Amino acid sequence: LTAAEEGVKEALAKRQESRKAYFGRVSDKEHKATALEKLKASPDKPGKAEKVTAAEGALTAAEEAEQLAKEHFEEVSARALEEMDRFKQTKADDMRKVVLDYVQLQIQYNKRMEQQWATLVPEIEAIDVDQGGAAPQPPPAAAAAEPTPPPVPAADAGVGDDDEVGV
């Protein structure tokens, strides 16, 4: 994996951990709130007031812990989103570079093909179809500079009207 991919993977793992911790705190707070409500609804017994006070304190502490966990989760989520945005931008830049490189290669290839055709067209035009002869060979200097394409067969060199060519 690339560094950007590792960063996203790590950010998402931390977000998942923070999410679990936050929902654990929510569950704990709800459990303590339910216990407090049950305690308040129970018949009066000796020591009930102290238990209610203790349960209220525990609920307050659970609410504070939930709030801290929520803030932490939101921070971690924001960092994960930033990491994802950075990853997307990196991948978009990489893709843009690949496409531009491909276009440049196509331009170079087509320029070479144009040069080849510029060399080949005069040779094709020089073929005397009525004589069945081939085009004159280029001078030795030109032959050394660029490879010449294979000679084009004469129009009547064994190809009948019924024969399919190039299939």
C-alpha positions in Angstrom: 0.0 0.0 0.0 1.1 3.5 -0.7 1.6 6.1 2.1 -1.7 7.8 1.2 -3.5 4.5 1.4 -1.9 3.6 4.7 -2.9 7.0 6.1 -6.5 6.5 5.1 -6.5 3.0 6.5 -5.1 4.2 9.8 -7.5 7.2 10.0 -10.5 4.9 9.4 -9.3 2.4 12.1 -8.9 5.2 14.6 -12.3 6.6 13.7 -13.8 3.1 14.2 -12.1 2.8 17.7 -13.4 6.3 18.7 -16.9 5.5 17.4 -17.0 2.3 19.5 -15.8 4.2 22.6 -18.4 6.9 22.1 -21.3 4.5 21.7 -20.0 2.6 24.8 -20.3 5.9 26.7 -23.8 6.5 25.4 -24.8 3.0 26.4 -23.3 3.5 29.9 -25.1 6.8 30.3 -28.4 5.3 29.3 -27.9 2.4 31.7 -27.2 4.8 34.6 -30.2 7.0 33.7 -32.4 3.9 33.7 -31.0 2.8 37.0 -31.6 6.2 38.5 -35.2 6.2 37.2 -35.9 2.8 38.7 -34.3 3.9 42.0 -36.5 7.0 42.1 -39.6 5.0 41.3 -38.9 2.4 44.0 -40.7 2.7 47.4 -39.0 4.7 50.1 -36.5 2.7 52.0 -33.8 3.7 54.4 -30.7 5.0 52.6 -32.6 5.6 49.3 -31.7 9.3 49.3 -28.0 8.5 49.5 -28.4 5.9 46.7 -30.3 8.5 44.5 -27.6 11.1 45.1 -24.9 8.5 44.2 -26.8 7.5 41.1 -27.2 11.1 40.1 -23.5 11.7 40.5 -22.7 8.6 38.5 -25.2 9.8 35.7 -23.5 13.2 35.7 -20.1 11.6 35.4 -21.4 9.3 32.6 -22.8 12.4 30.7 -19.5 14.2 30.9 -17.7 11.1 29.7 -20.2 10.8 26.9 -19.6 14.4 25.9 -15.8 14.0 25.9 -16.1 10.8 23.9 -18.4 12.6 21.4 -16.0 15.5 21.0 -13.1 13.1 20.5 -15.1 11.1 17.9 -15.9 14.3 16.0 -12.3 15.3 15.9 -11.1 11.9 14.8 -13.9 11.8 12.1 -12.8 15.2 10.8 -9.2 14.0 10.5 -10.4 10.9 8.7 -12.3 13.0 6.3 -9.3 15.2 5.7 -7.2 12.2 5.1 -9.8 10.8 2.6 -9.8 14.2 0.8 -6.0 14.2 0.6 -6.1 10.6 -0.7 -8.7 11.5 -3.4 -6.7 14.5 -4.5 -3.5 12.4 -4.7 -5.3 9.8 -6.8 -6.8 12.4 -9.0 -3.4 14.0 -9.6 -1.9 10.5 -10.3 -4.7 9.8 -12.8 -4.2 13.1 -14.5 -0.5 12.4 -14.8 -1.1 9.0 -16.3 -3.6 10.4 -18.9 -1.2 13.2 -19.8 1.7 10.7 -20.2 -0.5 8.6 -22.4 -1.5 11.5 -24.6 2.2 12.5 -25.0 3.0 8.9 -26.0 0.2 9.0 -28.6 1.4 12.3 -30.0 5.0 10.9 -30.3 3.7 7.7 -31.9 1.5 9.6 -34.4 4.4 11.9 -35.4 6.5 8.8 -36.1 3.7 7.3 -38.1 3.3 10.5 -40.1 7.0 10.5 -40.9 6.7 6.8 -42.0 3.7 7.6 -44.2 5.5 10.7 -45.7 8.3 8.3 -46.7 6.0 5.6 -47.9 3.5 7.6 -50.0 6.0 8.6 -52.7 7.1 5.0 -53.0 3.5 3.9 -53.4 2.8 6.6 -55.9 5.9 5.5 -57.9 4.7 2.0 -58.4 3.8 1.3 -62.0 0.6 -0.7 -61.7 0.5 -1.4 -65.5 4.0 -2.8 -65.5 3.6 -4.8 -62.3 6.9 -3.5 -61.0 7.8 -2.4 -57.6 8.7 1.1 -56.5 12.4 2.2 -56.9 14.4 1.5 -53.8 15.5 4.6 -51.8 19.1 5.7 -51.9 21.4 4.0 -49.3 21.6 7.0 -47.0 17.8 7.2 -46.6 17.7 3.4 -46.1 20.2 3.7 -43.2 18.3 6.5 -41.6 14.9 4.8 -41.4 13.8 1.3 -42.0 11.7 0.9 -45.1 8.4 -0.9 -45.0 8.0 -4.2 -46.9 7.4 -3.8 -50.6 3.8 -3.6 -51.7 2.8 -6.5 -54.0 1.6 -5.7 -57.5 -2.1 -5.3 -58.0 -2.3 -8.4 -60.2 0.1 -10.6 -58.2 -2.2 -13.6 -57.8 -5.1 -11.9 -56.0 -8.4 -12.7 -57.8 -11.6 -10.7 -57.7 -13.1 -13.4 -55.4 -10.2 -13.4 -52.9 -10.7 -11.5 -49.7 -7.7 -9.3 -48.8 -6.8 -8.4 -45.2 -9.5 -10.6 -43.6 
